[in-house]
Amino acid sequence: MQPRAGRAIGAVDATGARIGDTYADGQFAPVLLPLAEQQDALRAANSTRHTAAEAAGVPYAFPDGAGTAQTRDTRDLLNINGIASMAAALIAAGETGAVMPFRDAEDVTHMLTPQQAYDFSQAVGVRITALYQIKWQIRQQIDALPDAETAAAFDLDATWGAALQQL
């Protein structure tokens, strides 16, 4: 089966022929896309990784045990912001009891004092901000790639993995 010319690196078509590679002397050789196209693809993949990292939730050490705050979408983030607002109001009113329930991704309800709820909501905000910082730093690395060969070797998964381990 003869390989067909194409644009995707390492992909195969419906017949199993490799797309985007050249075939010479019995060997497949990748055809590198131009630098700008690879950077566009890497930027899109970087955004996808950021969205996935944000949607994975925020691990948190609640006073009664570990849990995960769900941050899948705007609704989850609005709920956490609502907790922060309510906590601030209760702190201002002098409330110190564990009067604020929060149900985590593991379906465990944690009863929090207003200060604990406020601290929790701030920790979520710090994590979300840190994920944006990672995305922007990686975007700068992608923008600075000097050539198509370097872009093809850029390991986005390893870069994200290393950054997430430092959070």
N, C-alpha and C positions, 0 to 999 in steps of 0.2 A: 504494500500500500504506500503510495507516494504522499508525503506530507504536503499540505496546501499552505500557501502564504496567507498570513492573516495578521492581526494586530495584538492578540492576547498572548502573553508569554506563558508557555507551558500548558496551555489549555488543549483540549481535544474537541473535535467536532463530533457530530452524531455517528459518523462512521468509525471513530476512534483515531482518525488521523490527527497528528499534532498540528496545532495552529500557532503561527507566530514564530516558528523555528525554521531554520534552513537545514537542508540535508546534503552533506557532502562527504565523500569518502567513507560512507557507511556510518556517519555520526550525525546526531542532531546537534545543532548549535543555536542557542537562543538568539533571536533577533531583538535587540534592545529597542524599546520605544524611545522617542526623543525625550530629553530631560524634562521639558515642560509637561508632557503628557504623564510621565511617571510622577512628577511632583503633584499634578492634579489628582491622580489616583491615590497617592499617599495622603494628601490633605483630606480627601473624602474618607479614607480609611481611618485617619486620625480622629475625625469628627465622630465616626461610628464607634470607635473605641471609647471616646470620651462619654458618649451617650450611654454605652453599655456599663461603663464604670460607675456613672452617676446612678443608673437604674439598679445597680446591684445592691444599693442600700448602704447605710452607715453603721458599722459595728459600734456598739456603745456599752460601757460598763455601767449599768443601772445600779442603784444602791442594793437591790435585791438579786442581782445576777446579770449576766451578759445577755444582750439582745441585739437586734438589728432594726434600725429605723428604715422604713421603706421610703425610697426616694425615686420611685418609678416614673413619676410624672408631676405635672404642675399641681395637681390636686394634693398629692402627698406633701409637697413643699409648702403649699398654702396651709395645710393642717398643722405643720410644724411651726410655721410663722404665727398661726393662731394661738398655739400653745405658748409661744414666746410673749405675745401680747397679753394674753390672760395672766401669765405668770408675772409679768411686770406690774399689772394692775393689782394682783393679789399681794405682791411684795410691798407695793406702795400702801396698801390697806393694812399691812401688818400681819398678814396670814403667814403662819409658820408650819401648819399641819400638812400632812400628806393627803391633800385633797384633790390632786390632779391625776387622773388616770391617763396612762399612755399604753396602747396596745401595740406591741412590736410585730415584726414579720413572722416571728415564731408563735404568734397568737398568745403571748403572755402579757397580761396586764400588769404594769408597774405603777404603783401609787407613788406619786412624787410630791414633794413640797414645792411651793412656787419657786424657790431658789434652785432646787434640783431640776425642775422643768425648764427654767430659764437657762441654766448651764447646759443642759442637754440640747436645747434648740440652738444655742450658740456653737456647740461642738459640731452639729450637723452643718451649720453655715460655714464653719471653718473647713470642713471636709469638702463641701461643694466648691468652695473657692479654690482649695488646693487642686482639685481635679481640673478646674479651668486653667490654673497656672501650668499644670503638666501639659495640657493640650496646647497652650500657647507656646511653651518652651519647645515642644516637639515640632510645632508648626515652624518655628524659627530654624530648627535644624533642617527641616525639609526644604525651606526656602533657600538655605545656604548650601545645599548639595551642589557640588561644582560640575558634575558631569553625569551622563546616563549610566555609566558603569557604577559609580558610587551610589546613585539612586537605586539601581537594581539590587545592590548589596545591603541597602538600609533595612534593618530588621525592626519594623514597627512594633511587633509583639514583644520582643526583648526589651525595647526602649520603654514601652508602657509598663511591662512587668517590673523592671528595675525601679521605675519611678513610683509605682504603687507600693513596692516593698518599703520605701522610705517614708510612707505616710504613717 
